[in-house]
């Protein structure tokens, strides 16, 4: 068998399983490091003119992270490809390990916070963007379940670290090495370019997709209409606005229960246990990561329930604060668990909108997390302001009330369940289109580059447009198109479209009979 023919064969099932496990563990390490960075340190304060500002280290880190993600959105895809390459990913891991381990002298004031924030915030933003690209390259159903499972694994690991640290304080330093595990997973699983991120492995994707086509199927039904694309963009903006307000709620709660010099989040152990239970329950809703046969529209529909549960947990925590906190019920830990669970749902939404709009996963993550972290930074600043203006210097329930109102407003007026349902309906069109492409790719054994060109050709892109999107010469596009025509036994773009209709019907009937 020739080398070219060998490249068309699907990877062994054991290799695919190892890749999924590596990605899951890597993202779990990234999440566990984030827990350690944001919540498992100390409440560092800055005194200016007799006024004390709490959690300044987190505020600076979150601002620099959000700013770096905003800059990432402004870069060209070629520049993002370089910044998210394997060599740079390892550099980010080194910077994160150093930045989280080194504590500069307090006498340097804001300068020390800025230096620590630069060492941590900027590389963490780049790692997040790289994870956005890596996760977007996986089938959406697999990714949604994997994110929930990885979050649960990270919560359990961080909880065990807290237990060990109560006996051996040095054990928390283990969390500072987690970026290397995250980089290892990205180096093995992340695509090097946005083009590769846009393509899916045919074997894994075929298991994840399930057609929604009926008897009156035609290729025109596969492509989202102009109105549907506009609706997707509108909902995407609502997701971003909702993420900013949810981040505001999280930031307010991070300034709620801790005092300068204390542990940053005193009840975080309870938060981790609640988060692990939330993720376990959510997996029962959307299915375990090993479950296949669900389309991205079906998974997004199931995520509505997870979204509802996360918000219910947050609102329940707000109610528990004034009523049950005197009896030892940590309402703030309940809120924070709901917020972290909600973040996992937002990650799935960022990935879904990237798939529906054809956006680079790194760009979608950058936009979403920039909104989330800017909101979180504003929440931290507002929480400090409320405590400063309070005559008694203690205004915890006012802070919690503002956080609760922000959460409720985001749920009722910004990103609602009806928006979730609407984006699920639009995802059905994407499911059909992906089925059509996979039917041709699998039956006619198209190469990786041909598989990237095929969906663009079926969408009606010109040769020049395809060349510009894939950063290749138009002559190369024409060569690949001729090879696609030759393998499929057609002579024109229209014949290729006609073929896609027939092959999709065969693909659907074959899956139904099996």
C-alpha positions as CSV (number, residue, x, y, z in Angstrom):
1,X,0.0,0.0,0.0
2,X,1.3,3.4,-0.9
3,X,2.1,6.1,1.7
4,X,-0.7,8.3,0.4
5,X,-3.2,5.5,0.8
6,X,-2.0,4.8,4.3
7,X,-2.6,8.4,5.2
8,X,-6.3,8.0,4.4
9,X,-7.0,5.2,6.8
10,X,-8.6,6.1,10.1
11,X,-6.5,5.9,13.3
12,X,-6.9,2.7,15.4
13,X,-9.6,2.9,18.0
14,X,-7.1,2.5,20.8
15,X,-5.2,5.6,19.5
16,X,-8.4,7.6,19.4
17,X,-9.2,6.6,23.0
18,X,-5.7,7.6,24.1
19,X,-6.1,10.9,22.4
20,X,-9.4,11.6,24.1
21,X,-8.0,10.6,27.5
22,X,-5.0,12.8,27.0
23,X,-7.2,15.8,26.0
24,X,-9.5,15.2,29.0
25,X,-6.7,14.9,31.5
26,X,-4.9,17.9,30.1
27,X,-7.9,20.1,30.3
28,X,-8.5,18.8,33.9
29,X,-5.0,19.9,34.8
30,X,-5.6,23.3,33.2
31,X,-8.8,23.7,35.3
32,X,-7.1,22.5,38.5
33,X,-4.4,25.1,38.0
34,X,-7.0,27.8,37.5
35,X,-8.7,26.7,40.8
36,X,-5.3,26.9,42.5
37,X,-4.4,30.3,41.0
38,X,-7.7,32.0,41.6
39,X,-9.1,30.5,44.8
40,X,-6.4,28.5,46.8
41,X,-4.0,31.3,47.6
42,X,-4.1,34.2,50.0
43,X,-6.0,37.4,50.0
44,X,-3.3,39.9,49.0
45,X,-4.2,43.5,49.7
46,X,-2.9,46.9,48.6
47,X,-3.1,49.9,50.9
48,X,-3.3,53.3,49.3
49,X,-3.9,56.4,51.4
50,X,-5.3,54.4,54.2
51,X,-7.7,52.6,52.0
52,X,-7.3,48.8,51.6
53,X,-8.0,47.1,48.3
54,X,-8.5,43.3,48.6
55,X,-7.6,40.5,46.1
56,X,-5.4,42.9,44.1
57,X,-3.3,40.0,42.9
58,X,-6.4,38.3,41.4
59,X,-7.7,41.6,40.0
60,X,-4.5,42.3,38.1
61,X,-4.1,38.8,36.9
62,X,-7.7,38.6,35.6
63,X,-7.4,42.0,33.9
64,X,-4.1,41.1,32.1
65,X,-5.6,37.8,31.1
66,X,-8.7,39.5,29.7
67,X,-6.6,42.1,28.0
68,X,-4.4,39.4,26.4
69,X,-7.4,37.6,25.1
70,X,-8.7,40.8,23.6
71,X,-5.4,41.3,21.8
72,X,-5.6,37.7,20.6
73,X,-8.9,38.5,18.9
74,X,-7.2,41.3,17.0
75,X,-4.4,39.2,15.6
76,X,-4.5,37.5,12.2
77,X,-4.9,33.8,12.1
78,X,-1.3,33.4,11.0
79,X,0.0,35.2,14.0
80,X,-2.4,33.2,16.3
81,X,-1.0,30.0,14.7
82,X,2.5,31.0,15.7
83,X,1.5,32.0,19.2
84,X,-0.4,28.8,19.7
85,X,2.3,26.5,18.3
86,X,3.8,23.7,20.4
87,X,7.0,25.5,21.2
88,X,5.2,28.6,22.5
89,X,2.8,26.4,24.6
90,X,5.8,24.9,26.5
91,X,7.1,28.5,27.0
92,X,3.7,29.4,28.5
93,X,3.9,26.4,30.9
94,X,7.3,27.5,32.1
95,X,6.1,31.1,32.7
96,X,3.0,29.9,34.5
97,X,5.1,27.6,36.8
98,X,7.5,30.4,37.6
99,X,4.8,33.1,38.0
100,X,2.7,31.0,40.4
101,X,5.7,29.9,42.4
102,X,7.5,33.2,42.9
103,X,6.1,35.8,45.3
104,X,7.7,39.3,45.0
105,X,8.3,41.4,48.1
106,X,5.3,43.4,49.3
107,X,7.3,46.6,49.6
108,X,7.2,46.9,45.8
109,X,3.5,47.5,46.0
110,X,1.6,47.6,42.7
111,X,4.7,46.8,40.8
112,X,5.0,43.3,42.3
113,X,1.4,42.6,41.5
114,X,1.9,43.7,37.9
115,X,5.0,41.6,37.5
116,X,3.2,38.5,38.9
117,X,0.2,39.3,36.8
118,X,2.3,39.5,33.6
119,X,4.0,36.2,34.4
120,X,0.7,34.4,34.9
121,X,-2.2,36.3,33.2
122,X,-0.8,36.6,29.7
123,X,0.5,33.0,29.3
124,X,-2.7,31.7,30.9
125,X,-4.7,33.6,28.3
126,X,-2.7,32.0,25.5
127,X,-3.1,28.5,27.0
128,X,-6.9,29.1,27.2
129,X,-6.9,30.1,23.5
130,X,-4.9,27.0,22.7
131,X,-7.5,24.9,24.6
132,X,-10.3,26.5,22.7
133,X,-8.7,25.4,19.4
134,X,-8.0,21.9,20.7
135,X,-11.5,21.4,22.0
136,X,-13.2,22.8,18.9
137,X,-11.4,20.2,16.9
138,X,-13.3,17.5,18.7
139,X,-16.9,16.6,18.0
140,X,-19.2,18.8,20.1
141,X,-21.0,16.1,22.0
142,X,-17.7,14.6,23.1
143,X,-16.4,18.0,24.0
144,X,-19.4,19.0,26.1
145,X,-19.3,15.8,28.1
146,X,-15.5,15.9,28.4
147,X,-15.5,19.5,29.7
148,X,-17.9,18.5,32.5
149,X,-15.9,15.3,33.4
150,X,-12.6,17.2,33.3
151,X,-14.1,19.9,35.6
152,X,-15.2,17.2,38.0
153,X,-11.7,15.5,37.9
154,X,-10.1,18.9,38.5
155,X,-12.4,19.6,41.5
156,X,-11.6,16.3,43.1
157,X,-7.9,16.7,42.6
158,X,-7.9,20.3,44.0
159,X,-9.9,19.0,47.0
160,X,-7.3,16.3,47.7
161,X,-4.6,19.0,47.4
162,X,-6.4,21.1,50.1
163,X,-6.6,18.1,52.4
164,X,-2.9,17.3,52.0
165,X,-2.0,20.9,52.4
166,X,-3.7,21.0,55.8
167,X,-0.9,18.5,56.9
168,X,1.9,19.4,54.5
169,X,1.7,23.1,53.4
170,X,4.3,22.5,50.7
171,X,1.9,20.2,48.8
172,X,0.1,23.1,47.2
173,X,3.3,23.7,45.1
174,X,2.2,20.6,43.1
175,X,-0.5,22.7,41.5
176,X,2.2,25.0,40.1
177,X,3.5,22.1,37.9
178,X,0.1,21.4,36.4
179,X,0.7,23.8,33.4
180,X,3.3,21.3,32.1
181,X,0.7,18.5,32.1
182,X,-1.6,20.9,30.2
183,X,1.1,21.7,27.7
184,X,1.9,18.0,27.2
185,X,-1.8,17.3,26.4
186,X,-1.9,20.3,24.0
187,X,1.3,19.3,22.3
188,X,-0.2,15.9,21.5
189,X,-3.8,16.8,20.7
190,X,-4.0,20.5,19.7
191,X,-3.9,21.4,16.0
192,X,-1.1,23.7,15.0
193,X,-3.3,25.9,12.8
194,X,-6.8,27.2,12.6
195,X,-7.3,25.2,9.4
196,X,-6.6,21.9,11.2
197,X,-8.9,23.0,14.0
198,X,-11.7,23.3,11.5
199,X,-11.4,19.7,10.4
200,X,-12.7,16.8,12.3
201,X,-11.5,13.2,12.4
202,X,-14.0,11.3,10.3
203,X,-14.1,8.3,12.6
204,X,-14.8,10.2,15.8
205,X,-17.0,12.7,14.2
206,X,-19.1,10.1,12.5
207,X,-19.9,8.5,15.8
208,X,-20.9,11.8,17.3
209,X,-23.3,12.9,14.6
210,X,-26.8,11.7,13.9
211,X,-28.8,13.1,10.9
212,X,-32.1,14.9,11.4
213,X,-33.0,14.7,7.7
214,X,-36.4,13.6,6.6
215,X,-37.9,12.2,3.4
216,X,-37.9,15.5,1.6
217,X,-34.2,16.0,2.0
218,X,-32.3,18.2,-0.3
219,X,-28.8,19.8,-0.2
220,X,-30.3,23.2,0.1
221,X,-31.5,22.2,3.6
222,X,-28.0,21.6,4.7
223,X,-26.8,25.1,4.5
224,X,-27.8,27.7,7.1
225,X,-29.8,30.6,5.6
226,X,-28.7,34.2,5.9
227,X,-31.4,34.7,8.6
228,X,-30.0,31.7,10.6
229,X,-26.5,33.0,10.4
230,X,-27.7,36.4,11.6
231,X,-29.6,34.7,14.4
232,X,-26.5,32.7,15.4
233,X,-24.5,35.9,15.5
234,X,-27.2,37.6,17.6
235,X,-27.3,34.7,20.1
236,X,-23.5,34.6,20.2
237,X,-23.5,38.3,21.3
238,X,-26.1,37.5,24.0
239,X,-23.8,34.6,25.2
240,X,-20.9,37.1,25.5
241,X,-23.1,39.7,27.4
242,X,-24.4,37.0,29.7
243,X,-20.8,35.7,30.3
244,X,-19.8,39.3,31.3
245,X,-22.6,39.5,33.9
246,X,-21.9,36.0,35.2
247,X,-18.3,37.1,35.6
248,X,-19.4,40.2,37.5
249,X,-21.3,37.9,39.9
250,X,-18.3,35.7,40.4
251,X,-16.0,38.7,41.0
252,X,-18.4,40.1,43.6
253,X,-18.4,36.8,45.5
254,X,-14.6,36.5,45.3
255,X,-14.5,39.8,47.3
256,X,-17.2,38.6,49.7
257,X,-16.0,36.3,52.5
258,X,-12.2,36.8,52.9
259,X,-10.2,39.5,54.7
260,X,-6.6,40.7,53.8
261,X,-4.0,38.2,55.0
262,X,-6.5,35.3,55.2
263,X,-7.0,32.4,52.8
264,X,-8.5,33.8,49.6
265,X,-11.6,31.5,49.7
266,X,-12.0,30.0,53.2
267,X,-14.9,27.6,52.2
268,X,-13.4,26.5,48.8
269,X,-13.2,22.9,49.9
270,X,-17.0,22.8,50.2
271,X,-17.2,24.5,46.8
272,X,-15.0,21.8,45.2
273,X,-17.2,19.0,46.6
274,X,-20.4,20.7,45.4
275,X,-18.8,21.3,42.0
276,X,-17.8,17.7,41.6
277,X,-21.4,16.6,42.5
278,X,-22.8,19.2,40.1
279,X,-20.7,17.8,37.2
280,X,-21.6,14.2,38.1
281,X,-25.3,15.1,38.0
282,X,-24.8,17.1,34.7
283,X,-23.2,14.1,33.1
284,X,-26.3,12.1,33.9
285,X,-28.2,14.7,31.9
286,X,-26.0,14.9,28.8
287,X,-24.6,11.3,29.0
288,X,-21.1,10.0,29.8
289,X,-18.1,10.9,27.6
290,X,-18.1,7.4,26.1
291,X,-21.6,7.8,24.8
292,X,-22.0,8.4,21.1
293,X,-24.8,8.8,18.6
294,X,-25.8,12.3,19.6
295,X,-25.6,15.3,17.3
296,X,-24.4,18.7,18.5
297,X,-28.0,20.0,18.3
298,X,-29.2,17.2,20.7
299,X,-26.3,17.8,23.1
300,X,-26.9,21.6,23.1
301,X,-30.6,20.9,23.9
302,X,-29.6,18.7,26.8
303,X,-27.2,21.4,28.0
304,X,-30.3,23.6,28.6
305,X,-31.0,21.5,31.7
306,X,-27.4,21.9,32.9
307,X,-27.6,25.6,32.4
308,X,-30.8,25.8,34.5
309,X,-29.3,23.7,37.3
310,X,-26.1,25.8,37.5
311,X,-28.2,29.0,37.8
312,X,-30.5,27.3,40.4
313,X,-27.4,26.4,42.5
314,X,-26.2,30.0,42.3
315,X,-29.5,31.5,43.3
316,X,-30.0,29.0,46.1
317,X,-26.6,30.0,47.5
318,X,-27.7,33.7,47.5
319,X,-30.8,32.8,49.4
320,X,-28.8,30.6,51.9
321,X,-26.5,33.5,52.9
322,X,-28.7,35.7,55.0
323,X,-31.0,32.9,56.3
324,X,-28.7,29.9,57.0
325,X,-25.2,31.3,57.2
326,X,-25.6,31.9,61.0
327,X,-26.1,28.1,61.2
328,X,-22.9,27.3,59.4
329,X,-24.2,26.8,55.9
330,X,-21.6,28.3,53.6
331,X,-23.8,30.1,51.1
332,X,-20.8,31.7,49.2
333,X,-19.4,28.2,48.5
334,X,-22.7,27.2,47.0
335,X,-22.7,30.3,44.7
336,X,-19.1,29.7,43.7
337,X,-19.8,26.1,42.8
338,X,-22.7,27.1,40.6
339,X,-20.6,29.8,39.0
340,X,-17.8,27.3,38.1
341,X,-20.3,24.8,36.8
342,X,-21.9,27.6,34.7
343,X,-18.4,28.3,33.3
344,X,-18.3,24.7,32.0
345,X,-21.6,25.3,30.2
346,X,-20.3,28.5,28.7
347,X,-17.2,26.7,27.4
348,X,-19.5,24.3,25.5
349,X,-21.4,27.3,24.1
350,X,-18.2,29.0,23.0
351,X,-17.2,25.8,21.1
352,X,-20.7,25.4,19.6
353,X,-20.8,29.0,18.3
354,X,-17.4,28.5,16.8
355,X,-18.6,25.4,14.9
356,X,-21.8,27.1,13.8
357,X,-20.1,30.2,12.5
358,X,-16.9,28.6,11.2
359,X,-14.8,30.6,13.6
360,X,-11.4,29.5,14.9
361,X,-11.9,27.9,18.3
362,X,-9.1,30.0,19.7
363,X,-10.9,33.2,18.6
364,X,-14.2,32.0,20.1
365,X,-12.5,31.2,23.4
366,X,-10.7,34.5,23.4
367,X,-13.9,36.5,22.9
368,X,-15.9,34.5,25.5
369,X,-13.3,34.4,28.3
370,X,-12.3,38.0,27.7
371,X,-16.0,39.0,28.5
372,X,-16.1,36.6,31.4
373,X,-12.8,37.9,33.0
374,X,-13.5,41.6,32.3
375,X,-16.8,41.0,34.1
376,X,-15.0,39.2,36.9
377,X,-12.4,42.1,37.3
378,X,-15.2,44.6,37.4
379,X,-17.0,42.5,40.1
380,X,-13.9,42.5,42.2
381,X,-13.5,46.2,41.9
382,X,-17.2,46.8,42.7
383,X,-17.0,44.5,45.7
384,X,-14.0,46.5,47.0
385,X,-15.9,49.8,46.4
386,X,-19.0,48.6,48.3
387,X,-16.9,47.6,51.3
388,X,-15.0,50.9,51.2
389,X,-18.1,53.1,51.2
390,X,-19.8,51.1,53.9
391,X,-19.6,53.1,57.2
392,X,-19.1,49.9,59.2
393,X,-16.5,48.5,56.8
394,X,-18.6,45.3,56.6
395,X,-21.2,45.0,53.9
396,X,-21.2,41.4,52.9
397,X,-24.9,40.9,52.1
398,X,-25.1,44.0,49.9
399,X,-22.3,42.5,47.8
400,X,-24.1,39.2,47.6
401,X,-27.3,41.0,46.7
402,X,-25.6,42.8,43.8
403,X,-24.2,39.5,42.6
404,X,-27.6,37.8,42.8
405,X,-29.3,40.6,40.8
406,X,-26.6,40.4,38.1
407,X,-27.1,36.7,37.8
408,X,-30.9,37.0,37.7
409,X,-30.8,39.7,35.1
410,X,-28.4,37.8,32.9
411,X,-30.7,34.7,33.0
412,X,-34.0,36.6,32.5
413,X,-33.0,39.3,30.0
414,X,-29.7,38.4,28.4
415,X,-29.0,34.7,27.6
416,X,-32.2,32.8,28.3
417,X,-33.4,29.3,27.8
418,X,-35.2,30.3,24.7
419,X,-31.9,31.4,23.2
420,X,-30.5,28.0,24.1
421,X,-33.3,26.3,22.3
422,X,-32.9,28.6,19.3
423,X,-29.3,27.8,18.9
424,X,-30.1,24.1,19.2
425,X,-32.5,24.4,16.2
426,X,-29.8,26.2,14.2
427,X,-27.3,23.4,15.1
428,X,-29.5,20.9,13.3
429,X,-28.6,22.5,10.0
430,X,-24.9,22.1,10.9
431,X,-25.5,18.5,11.8
432,X,-26.9,17.8,8.3
433,X,-24.1,19.6,6.6
434,X,-21.4,17.7,8.5
435,X,-23.2,14.4,7.7
436,X,-23.1,15.3,4.0
437,X,-19.4,16.1,4.1
438,X,-18.5,13.0,6.1
439,X,-20.5,10.8,3.8
440,X,-18.3,11.8,0.9
441,X,-15.0,11.9,2.9
442,X,-15.5,8.4,4.2
443,X,-16.8,6.7,1.1
444,X,-14.2,8.2,-1.3
445,X,-11.3,8.3,1.1
446,X,-10.4,12.0,0.7
447,X,-7.1,13.2,2.1
448,X,-6.9,15.7,5.0
449,X,-6.5,18.7,2.8
450,X,-9.2,17.5,0.4
451,X,-11.5,17.1,3.5
452,X,-10.8,20.7,4.4
453,X,-11.6,22.0,0.9
454,X,-14.7,19.9,0.4
455,X,-17.1,21.8,2.9
456,X,-15.9,25.1,1.5
457,X,-16.6,24.0,-2.0
458,X,-20.0,22.7,-1.1
459,X,-20.8,26.1,0.5
460,X,-20.1,27.7,-2.8
461,X,-16.7,29.3,-2.1
462,X,-14.7,30.4,-5.1
463,X,-11.2,29.0,-5.6
464,X,-9.8,32.4,-4.7
465,X,-11.8,32.5,-1.4
466,X,-10.8,29.0,-0.5
467,X,-7.2,29.8,-1.1
468,X,-7.3,32.9,1.1
469,X,-9.1,31.0,3.9
470,X,-6.6,28.1,3.9
471,X,-3.5,30.2,3.1
472,X,-2.6,28.2,0.0
473,X,-2.2,29.1,-3.6
474,X,-5.3,29.0,-5.9
475,X,-3.5,26.6,-8.2
476,X,-3.2,24.2,-5.2
477,X,-6.9,24.6,-4.5
478,X,-7.7,23.8,-8.2
479,X,-5.5,20.7,-8.0
480,X,-7.2,19.4,-4.9
481,X,-10.6,20.1,-6.5
482,X,-9.7,18.1,-9.6
483,X,-8.6,15.2,-7.3
484,X,-11.9,15.4,-5.4
485,X,-13.8,15.3,-8.7
486,X,-11.7,12.4,-9.9
487,X,-12.2,10.4,-6.7
488,X,-15.9,11.1,-6.6
489,X,-16.4,10.5,-10.3
490,X,-17.9,13.9,-11.1
491,X,-16.9,16.7,-13.4
492,X,-18.2,19.9,-11.8
493,X,-19.2,21.6,-8.6
494,X,-22.9,21.1,-9.3
495,X,-22.3,17.4,-9.9
496,X,-20.5,17.2,-6.6
497,X,-23.4,18.9,-4.8
498,X,-25.8,16.4,-6.5
499,X,-23.5,13.5,-5.3
500,X,-23.6,14.8,-1.8
501,X,-27.4,14.6,-1.7
502,X,-27.3,10.9,-2.9
503,X,-24.5,9.9,-0.6
504,X,-26.1,11.6,2.5
505,X,-29.3,9.7,1.9
506,X,-27.3,6.4,1.7
507,X,-25.3,7.4,4.8
508,X,-28.5,8.1,6.7
509,X,-30.3,4.9,5.6
510,X,-27.2,2.9,6.5
511,X,-27.1,4.3,10.0
512,X,-30.8,3.8,10.5
513,X,-30.5,0.1,9.4
514,X,-27.6,-0.5,11.7
